[in-house]
């Protein structure tokens, strides 16, 4: 399972079955693309290359970033780069990107065959 390997790489420990299931559940809860990203993808020209669509989708995810939200809410510079904040935000961003990449990879065949609005 990719979740078990991810856990091992992140913690250096072999996960228990319950840890793998919890991680799977967490990833599944993050798997949906935000509606504004889906709308954007649906509105692209049908000949736009899938990698260009992916770049745009990832950039549009900034609206979901806890890192960007903390910045917008005025977190003090001295707190912004503290390891606890930085690590938490980087893990959140990585997980969001991982789940979105997975969702996007499922959609690529539809983009390549020009079947729009099939999500």
Phi and psi restraints in degrees (range 20) as a CNS / XPLOR table:
assign (resid 1 and name C) (resid 2 and name N)
       (resid 2 and name CA) (resid 2 and name C) 1.0 -62.9 20.0 2
assign (resid 2 and name N) (resid 2 and name CA)
       (resid 2 and name C) (resid 3 and name N) 1.0 -31.5 20.0 2
assign (resid 2 and name C) (resid 3 and name N)
       (resid 3 and name CA) (resid 3 and name C) 1.0 -62.8 20.0 2
assign (resid 3 and name N) (resid 3 and name CA)
       (resid 3 and name C) (resid 4 and name N) 1.0 -41.5 20.0 2
assign (resid 3 and name C) (resid 4 and name N)
       (resid 4 and name CA) (resid 4 and name C) 1.0 -65.2 20.0 2
assign (resid 4 and name N) (resid 4 and name CA)
       (resid 4 and name C) (resid 5 and name N) 1.0 -41.5 20.0 2
assign (resid 4 and name C) (resid 5 and name N)
       (resid 5 and name CA) (resid 5 and name C) 1.0 -65.7 20.0 2
assign (resid 5 and name N) (resid 5 and name CA)
       (resid 5 and name C) (resid 6 and name N) 1.0 -42.0 20.0 2
assign (resid 5 and name C) (resid 6 and name N)
       (resid 6 and name CA) (resid 6 and name C) 1.0 -58.5 20.0 2
assign (resid 6 and name N) (resid 6 and name CA)
       (resid 6 and name C) (resid 7 and name N) 1.0 -46.3 20.0 2
assign (resid 6 and name C) (resid 7 and name N)
       (resid 7 and name CA) (resid 7 and name C) 1.0 -59.2 20.0 2
assign (resid 7 and name N) (resid 7 and name CA)
       (resid 7 and name C) (resid 8 and name N) 1.0 -46.2 20.0 2
assign (resid 7 and name C) (resid 8 and name N)
       (resid 8 and name CA) (resid 8 and name C) 1.0 -61.1 20.0 2
assign (resid 8 and name N) (resid 8 and name CA)
       (resid 8 and name C) (resid 9 and name N) 1.0 -44.2 20.0 2
assign (resid 8 and name C) (resid 9 and name N)
       (resid 9 and name CA) (resid 9 and name C) 1.0 -66.0 20.0 2
assign (resid 9 and name N) (resid 9 and name CA)
       (resid 9 and name C) (resid 10 and name N) 1.0 -36.8 20.0 2
assign (resid 9 and name C) (resid 10 and name N)
       (resid 10 and name CA) (resid 10 and name C) 1.0 -76.8 20.0 2
assign (resid 10 and name N) (resid 10 and name CA)
       (resid 10 and name C) (resid 11 and name N) 1.0 -40.1 20.0 2
assign (resid 10 and name C) (resid 11 and name N)
       (resid 11 and name CA) (resid 11 and name C) 1.0 -107.7 20.0 2
assign (resid 11 and name N) (resid 11 and name CA)
       (resid 11 and name C) (resid 12 and name N) 1.0 -20.6 20.0 2
assign (resid 11 and name C) (resid 12 and name N)
       (resid 12 and name CA) (resid 12 and name C) 1.0 80.6 20.0 2
assign (resid 12 and name N) (resid 12 and name CA)
       (resid 12 and name C) (resid 13 and name N) 1.0 7.6 20.0 2
assign (resid 12 and name C) (resid 13 and name N)
       (resid 13 and name CA) (resid 13 and name C) 1.0 -122.1 20.0 2
assign (resid 13 and name N) (resid 13 and name CA)
       (resid 13 and name C) (resid 14 and name N) 1.0 147.8 20.0 2
assign (resid 13 and name C) (resid 14 and name N)
       (resid 14 and name CA) (resid 14 and name C) 1.0 -76.1 20.0 2
assign (resid 14 and name N) (resid 14 and name CA)
       (resid 14 and name C) (resid 15 and name N) 1.0 127.4 20.0 2
assign (resid 14 and name C) (resid 15 and name N)
       (resid 15 and name CA) (resid 15 and name C) 1.0 -77.2 20.0 2
assign (resid 15 and name N) (resid 15 and name CA)
       (resid 15 and name C) (resid 16 and name N) 1.0 155.0 20.0 2
assign (resid 15 and name C) (resid 16 and name N)
       (resid 16 and name CA) (resid 16 and name C) 1.0 -79.3 20.0 2
assign (resid 16 and name N) (resid 16 and name CA)
       (resid 16 and name C) (resid 17 and name N) 1.0 167.5 20.0 2
assign (resid 16 and name C) (resid 17 and name N)
       (resid 17 and name CA) (resid 17 and name C) 1.0 -61.1 20.0 2
assign (resid 17 and name N) (resid 17 and name CA)
       (resid 17 and name C) (resid 18 and name N) 1.0 -39.1 20.0 2
assign (resid 17 and name C) (resid 18 and name N)
       (resid 18 and name CA) (resid 18 and name C) 1.0 -68.1 20.0 2
assign (resid 18 and name N) (resid 18 and name CA)
       (resid 18 and name C) (resid 19 and name N) 1.0 -33.6 20.0 2
assign (resid 18 and name C) (resid 19 and name N)
       (resid 19 and name CA) (resid 19 and name C) 1.0 -67.6 20.0 2
assign (resid 19 and name N) (resid 19 and name CA)
       (resid 19 and name C) (resid 20 and name N) 1.0 -40.5 20.0 2
assign (resid 19 and name C) (resid 20 and name N)
       (resid 20 and name CA) (resid 20 and name C) 1.0 -64.2 20.0 2
assign (resid 20 and name N) (resid 20 and name CA)
       (resid 20 and name C) (resid 21 and name N) 1.0 -43.5 20.0 2
assign (resid 20 and name C) (resid 21 and name N)
       (resid 21 and name CA) (resid 21 and name C) 1.0 -63.8 20.0 2
assign (resid 21 and name N) (resid 21 and name CA)
       (resid 21 and name C) (resid 22 and name N) 1.0 -40.8 20.0 2
assign (resid 21 and name C) (resid 22 and name N)
       (resid 22 and name CA) (resid 22 and name C) 1.0 -64.3 20.0 2
assign (resid 22 and name N) (resid 22 and name CA)
       (resid 22 and name C) (resid 23 and name N) 1.0 -41.4 20.0 2
assign (resid 22 and name C) (resid 23 and name N)
       (resid 23 and name CA) (resid 23 and name C) 1.0 -66.4 20.0 2
assign (resid 23 and name N) (resid 23 and name CA)
       (resid 23 and name C) (resid 24 and name N) 1.0 -41.3 20.0 2
assign (resid 23 and name C) (resid 24 and name N)
       (resid 24 and name CA) (resid 24 and name C) 1.0 -58.8 20.0 2
assign (resid 24 and name N) (resid 24 and name CA)
       (resid 24 and name C) (resid 25 and name N) 1.0 -44.8 20.0 2
assign (resid 24 and name C) (resid 25 and name N)
       (resid 25 and name CA) (resid 25 and name C) 1.0 -63.6 20.0 2
assign (resid 25 and name N) (resid 25 and name CA)
       (resid 25 and name C) (resid 26 and name N) 1.0 -41.7 20.0 2
assign (resid 25 and name C) (resid 26 and name N)
       (resid 26 and name CA) (resid 26 and name C) 1.0 -62.4 20.0 2
assign (resid 26 and name N) (resid 26 and name CA)
       (resid 26 and name C) (resid 27 and name N) 1.0 -45.9 20.0 2
assign (resid 26 and name C) (resid 27 and name N)
       (resid 27 and name CA) (resid 27 and name C) 1.0 -62.9 20.0 2
assign (resid 27 and name N) (resid 27 and name CA)
       (resid 27 and name C) (resid 28 and name N) 1.0 -40.9 20.0 2
assign (resid 27 and name C) (resid 28 and name N)
       (resid 28 and name CA) (resid 28 and name C) 1.0 -62.3 20.0 2
assign (resid 28 and name N) (resid 28 and name CA)
       (resid 28 and name C) (resid 29 and name N) 1.0 -35.6 20.0 2
assign (resid 28 and name C) (resid 29 and name N)
       (resid 29 and name CA) (resid 29 and name C) 1.0 -69.6 20.0 2
assign (resid 29 and name N) (resid 29 and name CA)
       (resid 29 and name C) (resid 30 and name N) 1.0 -19.4 20.0 2
assign (resid 29 and name C) (resid 30 and name N)
       (resid 30 and name CA) (resid 30 and name C) 1.0 -99.6 20.0 2
assign (resid 30 and name N) (resid 30 and name CA)
       (resid 30 and name C) (resid 31 and name N) 1.0 -1.1 20.0 2
assign (resid 30 and name C) (resid 31 and name N)
       (resid 31 and name CA) (resid 31 and name C) 1.0 -73.6 20.0 2
assign (resid 31 and name N) (resid 31 and name CA)
       (resid 31 and name C) (resid 32 and name N) 1.0 -23.8 20.0 2
assign (resid 31 and name C) (resid 32 and name N)
       (resid 32 and name CA) (resid 32 and name C) 1.0 -74.6 20.0 2
assign (resid 32 and name N) (resid 32 and name CA)
       (resid 32 and name C) (resid 33 and name N) 1.0 135.5 20.0 2
assign (resid 32 and name C) (resid 33 and name N)
       (resid 33 and name CA) (resid 33 and name C) 1.0 -73.5 20.0 2
assign (resid 33 and name N) (resid 33 and name CA)
       (resid 33 and name C) (resid 34 and name N) 1.0 139.7 20.0 2
assign (resid 33 and name C) (resid 34 and name N)
       (resid 34 and name CA) (resid 34 and name C) 1.0 -58.5 20.0 2
assign (resid 34 and name N) (resid 34 and name CA)
       (resid 34 and name C) (resid 35 and name N) 1.0 147.4 20.0 2
assign (resid 34 and name C) (resid 35 and name N)
       (resid 35 and name CA) (resid 35 and name C) 1.0 -59.4 20.0 2
assign (resid 35 and name N) (resid 35 and name CA)
       (resid 35 and name C) (resid 36 and name N) 1.0 -34.7 20.0 2
assign (resid 35 and name C) (resid 36 and name N)
       (resid 36 and name CA) (resid 36 and name C) 1.0 -68.1 20.0 2
assign (resid 36 and name N) (resid 36 and name CA)
       (resid 36 and name C) (resid 37 and name N) 1.0 -27.9 20.0 2
assign (resid 36 and name C) (resid 37 and name N)
       (resid 37 and name CA) (resid 37 and name C) 1.0 -73.5 20.0 2
assign (resid 37 and name N) (resid 37 and name CA)
       (resid 37 and name C) (resid 38 and name N) 1.0 -41.8 20.0 2
assign (resid 37 and name C) (resid 38 and name N)
       (resid 38 and name CA) (resid 38 and name C) 1.0 -62.1 20.0 2
assign (resid 38 and name N) (resid 38 and name CA)
       (resid 38 and name C) (resid 39 and name N) 1.0 -44.1 20.0 2
assign (resid 38 and name C) (resid 39 and name N)
       (resid 39 and name CA) (resid 39 and name C) 1.0 -60.1 20.0 2
assign (resid 39 and name N) (resid 39 and name CA)
       (resid 39 and name C) (resid 40 and name N) 1.0 -44.2 20.0 2
assign (resid 39 and name C) (resid 40 and name N)
       (resid 40 and name CA) (resid 40 and name C) 1.0 -61.0 20.0 2
assign (resid 40 and name N) (resid 40 and name CA)
       (resid 40 and name C) (resid 41 and name N) 1.0 -46.6 20.0 2
assign (resid 40 and name C) (resid 41 and name N)
       (resid 41 and name CA) (resid 41 and name C) 1.0 -61.9 20.0 2
assign (resid 41 and name N) (resid 41 and name CA)
       (resid 41 and name C) (resid 42 and name N) 1.0 -40.4 20.0 2
assign (resid 41 and name C) (resid 42 and name N)
       (resid 42 and name CA) (resid 42 and name C) 1.0 -66.2 20.0 2
assign (resid 42 and name N) (resid 42 and name CA)
       (resid 42 and name C) (resid 43 and name N) 1.0 -25.0 20.0 2
assign (resid 42 and name C) (resid 43 and name N)
       (resid 43 and name CA) (resid 43 and name C) 1.0 -91.9 20.0 2
assign (resid 43 and name N) (resid 43 and name CA)
       (resid 43 and name C) (resid 44 and name N) 1.0 -3.2 20.0 2
assign (resid 43 and name C) (resid 44 and name N)
       (resid 44 and name CA) (resid 44 and name C) 1.0 -71.0 20.0 2
assign (resid 44 and name N) (resid 44 and name CA)
       (resid 44 and name C) (resid 45 and name N) 1.0 152.4 20.0 2
assign (resid 44 and name C) (resid 45 and name N)
       (resid 45 and name CA) (resid 45 and name C) 1.0 -60.8 20.0 2
assign (resid 45 and name N) (resid 45 and name CA)
       (resid 45 and name C) (resid 46 and name N) 1.0 147.2 20.0 2
assign (resid 45 and name C) (resid 46 and name N)
       (resid 46 and name CA) (resid 46 and name C) 1.0 -66.2 20.0 2
assign (resid 46 and name N) (resid 46 and name CA)
       (resid 46 and name C) (resid 47 and name N) 1.0 -18.4 20.0 2
assign (resid 46 and name C) (resid 47 and name N)
       (resid 47 and name CA) (resid 47 and name C) 1.0 -95.0 20.0 2
assign (resid 47 and name N) (resid 47 and name CA)
       (resid 47 and name C) (resid 48 and name N) 1.0 5.9 20.0 2
assign (resid 47 and name C) (resid 48 and name N)
       (resid 48 and name CA) (resid 48 and name C) 1.0 -71.8 20.0 2
assign (resid 48 and name N) (resid 48 and name CA)
       (resid 48 and name C) (resid 49 and name N) 1.0 129.2 20.0 2
assign (resid 48 and name C) (resid 49 and name N)
       (resid 49 and name CA) (resid 49 and name C) 1.0 -60.3 20.0 2
assign (resid 49 and name N) (resid 49 and name CA)
       (resid 49 and name C) (resid 50 and name N) 1.0 141.5 20.0 2
assign (resid 49 and name C) (resid 50 and name N)
       (resid 50 and name CA) (resid 50 and name C) 1.0 -56.7 20.0 2
assign (resid 50 and name N) (resid 50 and name CA)
       (resid 50 and name C) (resid 51 and name N) 1.0 -33.4 20.0 2
assign (resid 50 and name C) (resid 51 and name N)
       (resid 51 and name CA) (resid 51 and name C) 1.0 -68.4 20.0 2
assign (resid 51 and name N) (resid 51 and name CA)
       (resid 51 and name C) (resid 52 and name N) 1.0 -35.3 20.0 2
assign (resid 51 and name C) (resid 52 and name N)
       (resid 52 and name CA) (resid 52 and name C) 1.0 -64.9 20.0 2
assign (resid 52 and name N) (resid 52 and name CA)
       (resid 52 and name C) (resid 53 and name N) 1.0 -39.4 20.0 2
assign (resid 52 and name C) (resid 53 and name N)
       (resid 53 and name CA) (resid 53 and name C) 1.0 -64.4 20.0 2
assign (resid 53 and name N) (resid 53 and name CA)
       (resid 53 and name C) (resid 54 and name N) 1.0 -41.1 20.0 2
assign (resid 53 and name C) (resid 54 and name N)
       (resid 54 and name CA) (resid 54 and name C) 1.0 -62.6 20.0 2
assign (resid 54 and name N) (resid 54 and name CA)
       (resid 54 and name C) (resid 55 and name N) 1.0 -44.7 20.0 2
assign (resid 54 and name C) (resid 55 and name N)
       (resid 55 and name CA) (resid 55 and name C) 1.0 -58.5 20.0 2
assign (resid 55 and name N) (resid 55 and name CA)
       (resid 55 and name C) (resid 56 and name N) 1.0 -45.2 20.0 2
assign (resid 55 and name C) (resid 56 and name N)
       (resid 56 and name CA) (resid 56 and name C) 1.0 -64.9 20.0 2
assign (resid 56 and name N) (resid 56 and name CA)
       (resid 56 and name C) (resid 57 and name N) 1.0 -40.8 20.0 2
assign (resid 56 and name C) (resid 57 and name N)
       (resid 57 and name CA) (resid 57 and name C) 1.0 -63.5 20.0 2
assign (resid 57 and name N) (resid 57 and name CA)
       (resid 57 and name C) (resid 58 and name N) 1.0 -43.4 20.0 2
assign (resid 57 and name C) (resid 58 and name N)
       (resid 58 and name CA) (resid 58 and name C) 1.0 -64.3 20.0 2
assign (resid 58 and name N) (resid 58 and name CA)
       (resid 58 and name C) (resid 59 and name N) 1.0 -42.5 20.0 2
assign (resid 58 and name C) (resid 59 and name N)
       (resid 59 and name CA) (resid 59 and name C) 1.0 -62.5 20.0 2
assign (resid 59 and name N) (resid 59 and name CA)
       (resid 59 and name C) (resid 60 and name N) 1.0 -37.9 20.0 2
assign (resid 59 and name C) (resid 60 and name N)
       (resid 60 and name CA) (resid 60 and name C) 1.0 -68.0 20.0 2
assign (resid 60 and name N) (resid 60 and name CA)
       (resid 60 and name C) (resid 61 and name N) 1.0 -19.6 20.0 2
assign (resid 60 and name C) (resid 61 and name N)
       (resid 61 and name CA) (resid 61 and name C) 1.0 -71.5 20.0 2
assign (resid 61 and name N) (resid 61 and name CA)
       (resid 61 and name C) (resid 62 and name N) 1.0 -8.1 20.0 2
assign (resid 61 and name C) (resid 62 and name N)
       (resid 62 and name CA) (resid 62 and name C) 1.0 -55.6 20.0 2
assign (resid 62 and name N) (resid 62 and name CA)
       (resid 62 and name C) (resid 63 and name N) 1.0 -29.6 20.0 2
assign (resid 62 and name C) (resid 63 and name N)
       (resid 63 and name CA) (resid 63 and name C) 1.0 -64.9 20.0 2
assign (resid 63 and name N) (resid 63 and name CA)
       (resid 63 and name C) (resid 64 and name N) 1.0 -19.3 20.0 2
assign (resid 63 and name C) (resid 64 and name N)
       (resid 64 and name CA) (resid 64 and name C) 1.0 -99.2 20.0 2
assign (resid 64 and name N) (resid 64 and name CA)
       (resid 64 and name C) (resid 65 and name N) 1.0 -2.7 20.0 2
assign (resid 64 and name C) (resid 65 and name N)
       (resid 65 and name CA) (resid 65 and name C) 1.0 -73.9 20.0 2
assign (resid 65 and name N) (resid 65 and name CA)
       (resid 65 and name C) (resid 66 and name N) 1.0 124.9 20.0 2
assign (resid 65 and name C) (resid 66 and name N)
       (resid 66 and name CA) (resid 66 and name C) 1.0 -69.7 20.0 2
assign (resid 66 and name N) (resid 66 and name CA)
       (resid 66 and name C) (resid 67 and name N) 1.0 -29.8 20.0 2
assign (resid 66 and name C) (resid 67 and name N)
       (resid 67 and name CA) (resid 67 and name C) 1.0 -63.0 20.0 2
assign (resid 67 and name N) (resid 67 and name CA)
       (resid 67 and name C) (resid 68 and name N) 1.0 -48.6 20.0 2
assign (resid 67 and name C) (resid 68 and name N)
       (resid 68 and name CA) (resid 68 and name C) 1.0 -65.5 20.0 2
assign (resid 68 and name N) (resid 68 and name CA)
       (resid 68 and name C) (resid 69 and name N) 1.0 -36.9 20.0 2
assign (resid 68 and name C) (resid 69 and name N)
       (resid 69 and name CA) (resid 69 and name C) 1.0 -63.5 20.0 2
assign (resid 69 and name N) (resid 69 and name CA)
       (resid 69 and name C) (resid 70 and name N) 1.0 -43.9 20.0 2
assign (resid 69 and name C) (resid 70 and name N)
       (resid 70 and name CA) (resid 70 and name C) 1.0 -61.3 20.0 2
assign (resid 70 and name N) (resid 70 and name CA)
       (resid 70 and name C) (resid 71 and name N) 1.0 -40.1 20.0 2
assign (resid 70 and name C) (resid 71 and name N)
       (resid 71 and name CA) (resid 71 and name C) 1.0 -63.5 20.0 2
assign (resid 71 and name N) (resid 71 and name CA)
       (resid 71 and name C) (resid 72 and name N) 1.0 -45.4 20.0 2
assign (resid 71 and name C) (resid 72 and name N)
       (resid 72 and name CA) (resid 72 and name C) 1.0 -63.5 20.0 2
assign (resid 72 and name N) (resid 72 and name CA)
       (resid 72 and name C) (resid 73 and name N) 1.0 -36.1 20.0 2
assign (resid 72 and name C) (resid 73 and name N)
       (resid 73 and name CA) (resid 73 and name C) 1.0 -77.7 20.0 2
assign (resid 73 and name N) (resid 73 and name CA)
       (resid 73 and name C) (resid 74 and name N) 1.0 -1.1 20.0 2
assign (resid 73 and name C) (resid 74 and name N)
       (resid 74 and name CA) (resid 74 and name C) 1.0 87.9 20.0 2
assign (resid 74 and name N) (resid 74 and name CA)
       (resid 74 and name C) (resid 75 and name N) 1.0 28.9 20.0 2
assign (resid 74 and name C) (resid 75 and name N)
       (resid 75 and name CA) (resid 75 and name C) 1.0 -55.9 20.0 2
assign (resid 75 and name N) (resid 75 and name CA)
       (resid 75 and name C) (resid 76 and name N) 1.0 136.8 20.0 2
assign (resid 75 and name C) (resid 76 and name N)
       (resid 76 and name CA) (resid 76 and name C) 1.0 -66.5 20.0 2
assign (resid 76 and name N) (resid 76 and name CA)
       (resid 76 and name C) (resid 77 and name N) 1.0 143.9 20.0 2
assign (resid 76 and name C) (resid 77 and name N)
       (resid 77 and name CA) (resid 77 and name C) 1.0 -53.5 20.0 2
assign (resid 77 and name N) (resid 77 and name CA)
       (resid 77 and name C) (resid 78 and name N) 1.0 -36.3 20.0 2
assign (resid 77 and name C) (resid 78 and name N)
       (resid 78 and name CA) (resid 78 and name C) 1.0 -68.4 20.0 2
assign (resid 78 and name N) (resid 78 and name CA)
       (resid 78 and name C) (resid 79 and name N) 1.0 -24.1 20.0 2
assign (resid 78 and name C) (resid 79 and name N)
       (resid 79 and name CA) (resid 79 and name C) 1.0 -91.9 20.0 2
assign (resid 79 and name N) (resid 79 and name CA)
       (resid 79 and name C) (resid 80 and name N) 1.0 -28.4 20.0 2
assign (resid 79 and name C) (resid 80 and name N)
       (resid 80 and name CA) (resid 80 and name C) 1.0 -56.4 20.0 2
assign (resid 80 and name N) (resid 80 and name CA)
       (resid 80 and name C) (resid 81 and name N) 1.0 -39.5 20.0 2
assign (resid 80 and name C) (resid 81 and name N)
       (resid 81 and name CA) (resid 81 and name C) 1.0 -101.9 20.0 2
assign (resid 81 and name N) (resid 81 and name CA)
       (resid 81 and name C) (resid 82 and name N) 1.0 8.5 20.0 2
assign (resid 81 and name C) (resid 82 and name N)
       (resid 82 and name CA) (resid 82 and name C) 1.0 -60.5 20.0 2
assign (resid 82 and name N) (resid 82 and name CA)
       (resid 82 and name C) (resid 83 and name N) 1.0 144.9 20.0 2
assign (resid 82 and name C) (resid 83 and name N)
       (resid 83 and name CA) (resid 83 and name C) 1.0 -55.7 20.0 2
assign (resid 83 and name N) (resid 83 and name CA)
       (resid 83 and name C) (resid 84 and name N) 1.0 -42.3 20.0 2
assign (resid 83 and name C) (resid 84 and name N)
       (resid 84 and name CA) (resid 84 and name C) 1.0 -62.8 20.0 2
assign (resid 84 and name N) (resid 84 and name CA)
       (resid 84 and name C) (resid 85 and name N) 1.0 -44.2 20.0 2
assign (resid 84 and name C) (resid 85 and name N)
       (resid 85 and name CA) (resid 85 and name C) 1.0 -68.4 20.0 2
assign (resid 85 and name N) (resid 85 and name CA)
       (resid 85 and name C) (resid 86 and name N) 1.0 -47.3 20.0 2
assign (resid 85 and name C) (resid 86 and name N)
       (resid 86 and name CA) (resid 86 and name C) 1.0 -62.0 20.0 2
assign (resid 86 and name N) (resid 86 and name CA)
       (resid 86 and name C) (resid 87 and name N) 1.0 -47.0 20.0 2
assign (resid 86 and name C) (resid 87 and name N)
       (resid 87 and name CA) (resid 87 and name C) 1.0 -62.3 20.0 2
assign (resid 87 and name N) (resid 87 and name CA)
       (resid 87 and name C) (resid 88 and name N) 1.0 -44.9 20.0 2
assign (resid 87 and name C) (resid 88 and name N)
       (resid 88 and name CA) (resid 88 and name C) 1.0 -59.3 20.0 2
assign (resid 88 and name N) (resid 88 and name CA)
       (resid 88 and name C) (resid 89 and name N) 1.0 -45.9 20.0 2
assign (resid 88 and name C) (resid 89 and name N)
       (resid 89 and name CA) (resid 89 and name C) 1.0 -69.7 20.0 2
assign (resid 89 and name N) (resid 89 and name CA)
       (resid 89 and name C) (resid 90 and name N) 1.0 -38.0 20.0 2
assign (resid 89 and name C) (resid 90 and name N)
       (resid 90 and name CA) (resid 90 and name C) 1.0 -67.4 20.0 2
assign (resid 90 and name N) (resid 90 and name CA)
       (resid 90 and name C) (resid 91 and name N) 1.0 -40.1 20.0 2
assign (resid 90 and name C) (resid 91 and name N)
       (resid 91 and name CA) (resid 91 and name C) 1.0 -64.0 20.0 2
assign (resid 91 and name N) (resid 91 and name CA)
       (resid 91 and name C) (resid 92 and name N) 1.0 -44.6 20.0 2
assign (resid 91 and name C) (resid 92 and name N)
       (resid 92 and name CA) (resid 92 and name C) 1.0 -59.9 20.0 2
assign (resid 92 and name N) (resid 92 and name CA)
       (resid 92 and name C) (resid 93 and name N) 1.0 -45.3 20.0 2
assign (resid 92 and name C) (resid 93 and name N)
       (resid 93 and name CA) (resid 93 and name C) 1.0 -64.6 20.0 2
assign (resid 93 and name N) (resid 93 and name CA)
       (resid 93 and name C) (resid 94 and name N) 1.0 -41.6 20.0 2
assign (resid 93 and name C) (resid 94 and name N)
       (resid 94 and name CA) (resid 94 and name C) 1.0 -63.5 20.0 2
assign (resid 94 and name N) (resid 94 and name CA)
       (resid 94 and name C) (resid 95 and name N) 1.0 -44.5 20.0 2
assign (resid 94 and name C) (resid 95 and name N)
       (resid 95 and name CA) (resid 95 and name C) 1.0 -64.5 20.0 2
assign (resid 95 and name N) (resid 95 and name CA)
       (resid 95 and name C) (resid 96 and name N) 1.0 -40.2 20.0 2
assign (resid 95 and name C) (resid 96 and name N)
       (resid 96 and name CA) (resid 96 and name C) 1.0 -62.6 20.0 2
assign (resid 96 and name N) (resid 96 and name CA)
       (resid 96 and name C) (resid 97 and name N) 1.0 -45.8 20.0 2
assign (resid 96 and name C) (resid 97 and name N)
       (resid 97 and name CA) (resid 97 and name C) 1.0 -63.8 20.0 2
assign (resid 97 and name N) (resid 97 and name CA)
       (resid 97 and name C) (resid 98 and name N) 1.0 -42.9 20.0 2
assign (resid 97 and name C) (resid 98 and name N)
       (resid 98 and name CA) (resid 98 and name C) 1.0 -59.0 20.0 2
assign (resid 98 and name N) (resid 98 and name CA)
       (resid 98 and name C) (resid 99 and name N) 1.0 -46.6 20.0 2
assign (resid 98 and name C) (resid 99 and name N)
       (resid 99 and name CA) (resid 99 and name C) 1.0 -69.0 20.0 2
assign (resid 99 and name N) (resid 99 and name CA)
       (resid 99 and name C) (resid 100 and name N) 1.0 -38.8 20.0 2
assign (resid 99 and name C) (resid 100 and name N)
       (resid 100 and name CA) (resid 100 and name C) 1.0 -69.2 20.0 2
assign (resid 100 and name N) (resid 100 and name CA)
       (resid 100 and name C) (resid 101 and name N) 1.0 -38.8 20.0 2
assign (resid 100 and name C) (resid 101 and name N)
       (resid 101 and name CA) (resid 101 and name C) 1.0 -60.4 20.0 2
assign (resid 101 and name N) (resid 101 and name CA)
       (resid 101 and name C) (resid 102 and name N) 1.0 -42.4 20.0 2
assign (resid 101 and name C) (resid 102 and name N)
       (resid 102 and name CA) (resid 102 and name C) 1.0 -60.8 20.0 2
assign (resid 102 and name N) (resid 102 and name CA)
       (resid 102 and name C) (resid 103 and name N) 1.0 -46.8 20.0 2
assign (resid 102 and name C) (resid 103 and name N)
       (resid 103 and name CA) (resid 103 and name C) 1.0 -63.1 20.0 2
assign (resid 103 and name N) (resid 103 and name CA)
       (resid 103 and name C) (resid 104 and name N) 1.0 -41.3 20.0 2
assign (resid 103 and name C) (resid 104 and name N)
       (resid 104 and name CA) (resid 104 and name C) 1.0 -67.6 20.0 2
assign (resid 104 and name N) (resid 104 and name CA)
       (resid 104 and name C) (resid 105 and name N) 1.0 -39.9 20.0 2
assign (resid 104 and name C) (resid 105 and name N)
       (resid 105 and name CA) (resid 105 and name C) 1.0 -62.6 20.0 2
assign (resid 105 and name N) (resid 105 and name CA)
       (resid 105 and name C) (resid 106 and name N) 1.0 -31.3 20.0 2
assign (resid 105 and name C) (resid 106 and name N)
       (resid 106 and name CA) (resid 106 and name C) 1.0 -67.9 20.0 2
assign (resid 106 and name N) (resid 106 and name CA)
       (resid 106 and name C) (resid 107 and name N) 1.0 -32.0 20.0 2
assign (resid 106 and name C) (resid 107 and name N)
       (resid 107 and name CA) (resid 107 and name C) 1.0 -86.1 20.0 2
assign (resid 107 and name N) (resid 107 and name CA)
       (resid 107 and name C) (resid 108 and name N) 1.0 -15.8 20.0 2
assign (resid 107 and name C) (resid 108 and name N)
       (resid 108 and name CA) (resid 108 and name C) 1.0 -55.8 20.0 2
assign (resid 108 and name N) (resid 108 and name CA)
       (resid 108 and name C) (resid 109 and name N) 1.0 -42.9 20.0 2
assign (resid 108 and name C) (resid 109 and name N)
       (resid 109 and name CA) (resid 109 and name C) 1.0 -56.2 20.0 2
assign (resid 109 and name N) (resid 109 and name CA)
       (resid 109 and name C) (resid 110 and name N) 1.0 -35.8 20.0 2
assign (resid 109 and name C) (resid 110 and name N)
       (resid 110 and name CA) (resid 110 and name C) 1.0 -66.9 20.0 2
assign (resid 110 and name N) (resid 110 and name CA)
       (resid 110 and name C) (resid 111 and name N) 1.0 -39.0 20.0 2
assign (resid 110 and name C) (resid 111 and name N)
       (resid 111 and name CA) (resid 111 and name C) 1.0 -66.8 20.0 2
assign (resid 111 and name N) (resid 111 and name CA)
       (resid 111 and name C) (resid 112 and name N) 1.0 -42.2 20.0 2
assign (resid 111 and name C) (resid 112 and name N)
       (resid 112 and name CA) (resid 112 and name C) 1.0 -66.1 20.0 2
assign (resid 112 and name N) (resid 112 and name CA)
       (resid 112 and name C) (resid 113 and name N) 1.0 -37.8 20.0 2
assign (resid 112 and name C) (resid 113 and name N)
       (resid 113 and name CA) (resid 113 and name C) 1.0 -88.5 20.0 2
assign (resid 113 and name N) (resid 113 and name CA)
       (resid 113 and name C) (resid 114 and name N) 1.0 7.5 20.0 2
assign (resid 113 and name C) (resid 114 and name N)
       (resid 114 and name CA) (resid 114 and name C) 1.0 60.7 20.0 2
assign (resid 114 and name N) (resid 114 and name CA)
       (resid 114 and name C) (resid 115 and name N) 1.0 29.1 20.0 2
assign (resid 114 and name C) (resid 115 and name N)
       (resid 115 and name CA) (resid 115 and name C) 1.0 -91.5 20.0 2
assign (resid 115 and name N) (resid 115 and name CA)
       (resid 115 and name C) (resid 116 and name N) 1.0 98.4 20.0 2
assign (resid 115 and name C) (resid 116 and name N)
       (resid 116 and name CA) (resid 116 and name C) 1.0 -87.1 20.0 2
assign (resid 116 and name N) (resid 116 and name CA)
       (resid 116 and name C) (resid 117 and name N) 1.0 161.6 20.0 2
assign (resid 116 and name C) (resid 117 and name N)
       (resid 117 and name CA) (resid 117 and name C) 1.0 54.8 20.0 2
assign (resid 117 and name N) (resid 117 and name CA)
       (resid 117 and name C) (resid 118 and name N) 1.0 37.7 20.0 2
assign (resid 117 and name C) (resid 118 and name N)
       (resid 118 and name CA) (resid 118 and name C) 1.0 -101.5 20.0 2
assign (resid 118 and name N) (resid 118 and name CA)
       (resid 118 and name C) (resid 119 and name N) 1.0 4.4 20.0 2
